[in-house]
Amino acid sequence: MRSTSVSAEKAASPAFYSVRQRLTLVLLFAGISAVHFLTAWLPGPAPNVEGKTSEYYPLLTDTFLAGRTSLLVEPDPRLLALPDPRNPAANQPYRLHDASLYKGKYYLYFGPVPVLVLFLPYKLLTGSHLPTRAAVALFSIIGYASSCALLFVLIRRLKWLCPFWLAAAAVTSLGTSSLVYFLVRRASFYEAAIASAYCMTAAGFLALAHGLKPSSPSWTGLLFSGVCFGLTAGCRPSFALVAAFMAVAVSLRLIANKTRALVFAIPVVICGAVLAWYNYARFDNPLDFGVRYQLSSSKADVEAHYGRGIGPIFPALYELLLGAPVTDIHYDPKMGLLRAAPIALLGICAPLFLWRYRTWLIDGHSTAFIAWCLYATAAGMLALLAAMDFVIGRYQVDFAPEFALLAWLVLCGIWTEVRTWPGIRLRLIQATAVIATLYSAFIDLGGSLSRIRG
C-alpha cells in the first residue's frame, strides 16, 4: 500500500508527467495562444483614431531611429494657432488623438519600452515596421508562457501534488482568466503598453524564482529579473510602484548577501534613471510622463483620472471585480474579474491560504516570498486603478494574471492537503475547478472566435 501511495504521488507531480501528458499541455497552450494571436491579427489593424493612424509605436520607432524624442509628425499649424490647443472641442479636426503636445511638438506619453524591446529590433532586422496587433499578441503570449512556467516551478519546489487534470485546467485558465481577451480584441497602442507590462512582470517573477533558488541561486536570474521589473515602469508609468516595491522587497530578502541584492537592484535603478532622463528630455521634468499635455476627446476625463486626489474606491473596486459585462462596440468593453474568471476569488483570498500553509511554504524557501510579492503587486495595482477610477476591461490585465496564478497555486495546496478525503468530496472540488475553468474559457475563447469570424 505504501509503494502504491508513493507512486500515485509521483504521478501527480509535474516532474512525472508522461510524454503524452506533456504534449497535451503544450497543445493546450499553443491552441489558446493561437486563438489570441488570430483574434488580434485577422480583423486587421485597430481602427484609426480621429481619422489618423493608430500605429503610434511604429511612429515612435522612427522617432528613435532619427535620434529624437518628439514624433516626426508635425502638428497642424491650425492646431498651434488655437488660443487653447488642448481644448477638445476646438482641436478635434487637427489633433493627433491622445498624443501629448508640448512646446509645439508631439510626444507619446505611452512608455517607450515596447519600442526598445520589440518594435525597434524588428525594424532593424527586417527593415519594416512590426504591426501593433502582432506586438500585443506576442507580449500577451510571452506573459502567458511565463505564468505557466512559474506555476510549475513553484509547485515542483514545494513538492505539492498537481495531477494532470489539475495541470491541464491551470494551463487553460492561466490563458483565459488573465483577461487578455480585452487586449487582443482591439490590439492598438493602448493595449501594446498594457501587454508589455504584463509580459515584463510575468517574466520578472519567473526569473526571480530561478534567481532565488536556494540550492543554486542564479545570478543571471536575478539580473534578468531586475531588468524586467525595471522595464515595467517604461511600459506603464503606474508600474513604477511595482518596480520600486520589488527593488526594496528583494533587497531586503537578500540583505545578507549585498552583492546579490545589488545584482537585482542596480538594473531597476538604471532603468528608472534612463526613464527619468527620457521624461526630462521631453517635458523638462524627470517625473512628467506628459499626461497633462494629452490631446484627448475630453479634458474633463483626463482631469478626473489624473487631476484629483484619491476618492472613494469602493464603487470602482466593484466595477473591477464584479461589474456587469459591457460589450457594445461603441464603448470600451469591460467585465468584472470575478464574473469573467471566478477562479480568481481564490487568488484574492490567497493570504488566508498562504498563512494556513506557512509551514509548507517555509520548506519551499523562496516560494512564500514570491507568492507574497505576487499578491502585493496584484493588490497594489488593483487599489491604484480603483483610486484613479480606471475601470475598463483592458486595465484589469494589470492585476488579473497574478490573481489567477495564485488561485491555481492555492488549488494545488488544497489538493495536496485533501487528497485523502472521501471520494465524493474530492470529486466536488475537482468538478468546481473544472467548471470554473470551462466557464472562463467559454467567455474568453468564445468572444475571441466571434471576433475572428466578425
Buried (B, 14 or more C-beta within 10 A) or exposed (E): EEEEEEEEBEBBBBEEBEEEBEEBBEEBBEBBBEBBBBBBBEBEBBEEBBEBBBBBBBBBBBBBEEEBBBBEBEBBEEBEEBEEBBEBEBBEEBBBBBBBBBEEBBBBBBBBBBBBBBBBEBBEEEEEBBBBBBBBBBBBBBBBBBBBBBBBBBBBBBEBBBBBBBBBBBBBBBBBBBBBBBBBBBBBBBBBBBBBBBBBBBBBBBBBBBBBBEEEBBEEBBBBBBBBBBBBBBBBBBBBBBBBBBBEBBBEBBEEEEEBBBBBBBBBBEBBEBBBEBBBEBBEEBEBBBBBBBBBBEBEEBEEEEEEEEEEBEEBBEBBBEBEBEEEEEEBBBBBBBBBBBBBBBBBBBBEBBEBBEEBBEEBBBBBBBBBBBBBBBBBBBBBBBBBBBBBBBBBBBBBBBBBBBBBBBBBBBBBBEBEEEEEEBEEBBEEBBEBBBBBBEBBBEBBEEBBEE
